[in-house]
Amino acid sequence: MADFLLVHGSCHGAWCWRDVIPALSARAHTVRAIDLPGSGNDQTPVANVTLERCQDAILDAIRPDTILVGHSWGGYPISAAAEAAPSTVRALIYLCAYVPISGLSMVEMRKRAPRQPLVHAIERSDDELSYTVADDQIEPLFYHDCTSETIAYAKAHLRPQAVRPQATPLVVTDRFANVPKHYIRCSDDRTIPPEYQQTMTADWPQDHVHVMDSSHSPFFAHPQTLTELLCDIERHL
């Protein structure tokens, strides 16, 4: 039995794991999902959301020997948590997520991608502290292979994403480097280009990189397949 802590991506919350949590629980694992500051049901004002606070939210929820799963932007705070407390993290699993290069922010990482699918879909708030995704771009970018019920559910729960934590550079050292890592690349991802996901893991061991034929939201589109893959990764840690 393993302990999984699931960490969402931009504009999402713990709610996005609704189908994966019971599937993992049914396989006798303990599993939890959290809202990062300013996301989901967390009421932290966007002006007060920092990368450090996101890191601390994970550290507050972690248990000894926890497997951290980070989706998309969630790759950054799980990496920060592993850098801060590597002995408590059994492994990091990046789900079509950004793997930090030390000294770069997530925004800087995104700009290194060969394509920028989000650029024309992002709508900044008047105060420049947060952003949302244009309504007509939500489905094609995030959920093109999901059911209409799922898309409606997700749209009702999406919230503005704080800019500051994503624009904050993250420095990682051997503390982070020595934590076991696996990556799940989504081959039909229209948010983070699949070829960029491949670039981020080009020097990883082959058996630590896995591929799903999925959009950017495999937790909705293919929850059972994702669950089976997470369990298989855990068995081989």
C-alpha positions in Angstrom: 0.0 0.0 0.0 1.3 3.4 -1.0 0.4 7.0 0.0 -0.3 9.3 -2.9 -0.7 13.1 -2.7 -2.2 14.6 -5.8 -1.4 18.2 -6.8 -3.4 20.0 -9.5 -2.3 22.4 -12.2 -3.2 25.9 -13.2 -6.8 27.1 -12.5 -7.7 23.7 -11.2 -8.1 22.3 -7.6 -8.4 19.1 -5.7 -11.7 18.6 -7.5 -10.0 17.5 -10.7 -9.0 14.2 -9.1 -12.6 13.2 -8.4 -12.3 10.0 -10.5 -8.8 9.0 -9.6 -9.1 9.2 -5.9 -11.7 6.4 -5.6 -9.9 4.3 -8.2 -6.7 4.4 -6.2 -8.5 3.9 -3.0 -10.1 0.8 -4.4 -6.6 -0.6 -5.0 -5.9 -0.3 -1.3 -3.7 2.8 -1.5 -4.2 5.9 0.6 -4.7 9.0 -1.5 -5.4 12.6 -0.9 -5.6 15.7 -3.1 -5.1 19.3 -1.9 -6.0 22.8 -3.0 -3.0 24.9 -3.5 -3.3 28.4 -2.1 -5.8 30.5 -4.0 -7.1 27.5 -5.8 -10.2 25.2 -5.4 -11.8 26.0 -2.1 -8.8 27.8 -0.7 -9.5 31.4 0.0 -6.0 32.9 -0.1 -6.1 36.1 -2.1 -4.2 35.9 -5.3 -1.9 38.8 -4.2 -0.7 36.6 -1.3 -0.1 33.4 -3.3 3.6 32.5 -3.6 5.6 29.5 -4.7 6.8 29.1 -1.1 3.2 29.0 0.1 2.4 26.4 -2.5 5.4 24.3 -1.4 4.3 24.7 2.3 0.8 23.5 1.5 2.3 20.3 0.2 4.7 19.9 3.1 1.7 20.4 5.5 -0.1 17.6 3.8 2.7 15.2 3.3 3.3 12.0 5.3 6.5 9.9 5.5 7.2 8.1 2.2 4.6 9.9 0.2 4.4 9.8 -3.6 3.8 13.2 -5.0 1.9 13.5 -8.3 2.0 16.9 -9.9 -0.1 17.8 -13.0 1.0 20.6 -15.3 2.1 23.6 -13.2 1.8 21.3 -10.2 5.3 19.9 -11.2 6.8 23.1 -9.8 5.4 23.0 -6.2 6.0 19.2 -5.9 9.6 19.9 -7.0 9.9 22.7 -4.4 8.6 20.4 -1.7 11.0 17.6 -2.6 13.9 20.1 -2.5 12.8 21.3 0.9 12.1 17.9 2.5 13.5 15.1 0.3 13.5 12.5 3.0 9.7 12.6 3.2 9.2 12.0 -0.5 9.2 8.5 -1.8 9.0 9.7 -5.5 7.8 12.4 -7.8 5.5 11.7 -10.6 5.1 14.4 -13.2 1.8 14.1 -15.1 2.2 16.1 -18.3 3.9 18.6 -16.0 6.8 21.1 -16.0 10.1 19.7 -14.7 12.1 22.6 -13.4 15.5 23.6 -14.6 17.2 25.1 -11.6 17.0 28.9 -11.6 14.1 29.2 -14.0 10.4 30.0 -13.2 7.6 28.0 -14.7 6.8 30.9 -17.0 10.4 30.8 -18.3 10.1 27.1 -18.7 6.9 27.5 -20.7 8.5 30.0 -23.0 11.2 27.4 -23.9 8.6 25.2 -25.6 8.7 25.0 -29.4 5.0 26.0 -29.5 2.9 28.3 -27.3 -0.7 27.0 -27.4 -1.8 29.0 -24.4 -0.6 32.5 -25.5 -3.7 33.6 -27.3 -6.0 31.9 -24.8 -4.8 33.6 -21.6 -6.8 36.5 -20.2 -5.0 38.6 -17.6 -6.9 40.3 -14.8 -7.0 44.1 -14.7 -4.5 44.1 -11.8 -2.2 41.6 -13.7 -2.1 39.4 -10.6 -4.0 36.5 -12.1 -5.2 35.0 -15.3 -8.0 32.8 -16.7 -8.4 30.9 -19.9 -10.9 32.2 -22.5 -14.1 30.3 -22.3 -14.1 29.1 -25.9 -10.5 27.8 -25.5 -11.1 25.7 -22.4 -12.4 22.6 -24.1 -9.9 22.4 -27.0 -6.9 23.1 -24.8 -7.8 21.0 -21.7 -10.6 18.6 -22.3 -11.1 17.8 -26.0 -11.4 14.0 -25.3 -13.6 14.4 -22.2 -17.4 14.0 -21.9 -19.7 16.9 -22.1 -20.7 16.3 -18.4 -17.0 16.4 -17.4 -16.4 19.6 -19.3 -19.4 21.3 -17.7 -18.2 20.1 -14.3 -14.7 21.4 -14.9 -15.8 24.8 -16.2 -18.0 25.3 -13.1 -15.0 24.8 -10.9 -12.1 26.6 -12.7 -10.7 29.6 -10.9 -8.2 32.4 -11.8 -4.6 31.4 -11.5 -2.2 33.5 -9.5 0.7 34.7 -11.6 3.3 35.3 -8.9 4.2 31.7 -8.0 4.5 30.8 -11.7 6.8 33.7 -12.4 9.1 32.8 -9.4 12.4 31.0 -10.2 13.0 27.7 -8.4 16.5 26.7 -7.4 16.9 22.9 -7.0 20.0 21.0 -5.9 21.1 17.4 -5.3 18.4 17.2 -2.6 15.8 17.3 -5.4 17.9 15.5 -7.9 18.3 12.4 -5.7 14.5 11.9 -5.3 13.2 9.2 -7.7 11.2 10.6 -10.6 8.8 9.3 -13.2 7.1 11.2 -16.0 3.8 10.5 -17.7 3.7 12.1 -21.2 0.4 12.8 -22.8 0.7 12.3 -26.6 -2.4 14.3 -27.5 -1.8 17.2 -25.1 -2.8 20.5 -26.6 -1.6 22.6 -23.7 2.0 21.5 -23.1 3.4 20.3 -26.5 4.1 16.5 -26.2 7.5 17.1 -28.0 8.4 19.5 -25.2 7.4 17.0 -22.6 9.8 14.6 -24.4 12.6 17.3 -24.3 12.2 17.8 -20.6 12.8 14.1 -20.0 15.3 13.4 -22.8 18.1 12.3 -20.4 15.8 10.3 -18.1 16.0 6.5 -17.9 13.7 5.1 -20.5 11.7 3.1 -18.0 10.9 6.2 -16.0 9.0 7.8 -18.9 5.5 6.6 -19.7 3.1 7.6 -22.4 -0.6 8.0 -22.4 -2.8 8.6 -25.5 -4.6 11.5 -23.8 -5.3 15.2 -23.7 -3.9 17.4 -21.0 -6.5 16.0 -18.6 -6.0 12.2 -18.3 -7.6 12.3 -14.8 -10.9 13.0 -16.5 -10.4 11.4 -19.9 -8.9 8.1 -18.8 -9.0 7.9 -15.0 -8.8 4.1 -14.9 -5.8 3.9 -17.3 -4.1 6.7 -15.3 -4.7 4.8 -12.0 -3.3 1.6 -13.4 -0.2 3.4 -14.6 0.3 5.1 -11.2 0.0 1.7 -9.5 2.4 0.2 -11.9 5.0 3.0 -11.3 4.6 2.5 -7.5 5.2 -1.2 -7.8 8.5 -0.6 -9.5 9.9 2.1 -7.3 
